[in-house]
Amino acid sequence: MRLGSWNTEGSTSSTSPAQQPAHVTFEPGWRWATDIKPLVGTDSCQAHHVDHRVAGSLHVVTDEGNELDIGDGDAYEILPGHEAWVVGNETYSALEFQS
């Protein structure tokens, strides 16, 4: 099971620690449905994400069936009710401002 990683060390934000961006990474092959769903027990991710992509590609499908490909330089917001997975052979990396 690949959980990915979250790291808030080295943040230069002047806000409280709870508001500092986290650096998230997901290895190739990571998928929410197989790597996180068994731990949280929901049908889809119920977190609200506000992120800026640093490297790699991610594909997102909402519970309503909308699809989003996240790539070079994208800043994005994903509302609760989605599934996601890494696309390709590059590690996905992002700065997460809300989750």
C-alpha positions in Angstrom: 0.0 0.0 0.0 1.4 3.4 -1.0 0.3 6.2 1.3 2.4 9.0 -0.1 4.0 11.6 2.1 3.2 14.9 3.7 6.0 17.3 4.9 5.5 20.7 6.5 9.2 21.1 7.5 11.0 24.1 5.9 7.8 26.1 5.3 8.4 29.8 5.2 4.7 30.7 5.9 4.1 33.3 8.6 0.7 31.7 9.4 0.0 29.2 12.1 1.4 25.6 11.6 -2.1 24.4 10.7 -2.1 26.8 7.8 1.4 26.1 6.4 1.5 24.3 3.1 2.4 20.6 3.1 4.6 19.0 0.4 2.7 15.9 -0.8 4.2 13.2 -2.9 2.6 10.1 -4.5 4.7 7.5 -6.2 3.9 6.1 -9.7 1.1 3.5 -9.3 -0.5 5.4 -6.3 -4.3 5.4 -6.5 -6.7 6.7 -3.8 -9.1 3.8 -4.3 -6.5 1.2 -3.6 -4.1 3.0 -1.3 -6.3 5.2 0.9 -9.9 4.0 0.6 -9.2 0.8 2.7 -8.0 3.0 5.5 -10.8 5.6 5.6 -13.7 3.4 4.6 -15.5 6.0 2.3 -16.4 5.5 -1.3 -14.4 8.5 -2.4 -12.1 11.1 -0.9 -14.0 13.5 1.3 -11.2 16.1 1.7 -11.2 19.5 0.2 -7.9 20.2 -1.5 -6.3 23.5 -2.6 -2.9 22.7 -4.1 -0.2 23.8 -6.5 1.4 21.0 -8.6 5.2 20.8 -8.6 6.0 17.7 -10.6 4.3 14.7 -12.2 0.7 14.2 -13.3 -2.5 13.4 -11.5 -5.9 12.4 -12.9 -9.0 13.2 -10.8 -12.6 11.9 -11.3 -15.4 13.5 -9.2 -18.4 11.6 -7.8 -20.4 13.4 -10.5 -18.2 12.0 -13.3 -16.2 15.2 -14.1 -12.6 14.6 -14.9 -9.5 16.7 -14.4 -5.9 16.2 -15.5 -3.4 18.1 -13.3 0.0 18.8 -14.8 2.7 21.5 -15.4 2.2 24.5 -13.1 -1.5 23.9 -12.3 -3.0 25.4 -9.2 -6.3 23.7 -8.4 -9.2 23.1 -6.0 -10.8 19.7 -5.6 -14.0 19.5 -3.6 -14.9 16.5 -1.4 -16.2 13.5 -3.4 -13.4 12.4 -5.8 -10.9 9.7 -6.7 -7.4 10.3 -8.0 -4.4 8.5 -9.3 -0.9 9.2 -10.5 -0.5 9.2 -14.3 2.8 7.9 -15.8 6.1 7.0 -14.3 7.0 10.2 -12.5 6.3 10.9 -8.8 3.5 13.4 -8.3 4.4 16.3 -6.1 2.4 19.3 -4.9 2.2 22.0 -2.3 -1.1 21.5 -0.4 -2.6 24.6 1.2 -5.8 23.0 2.4 -6.9 19.4 3.0 
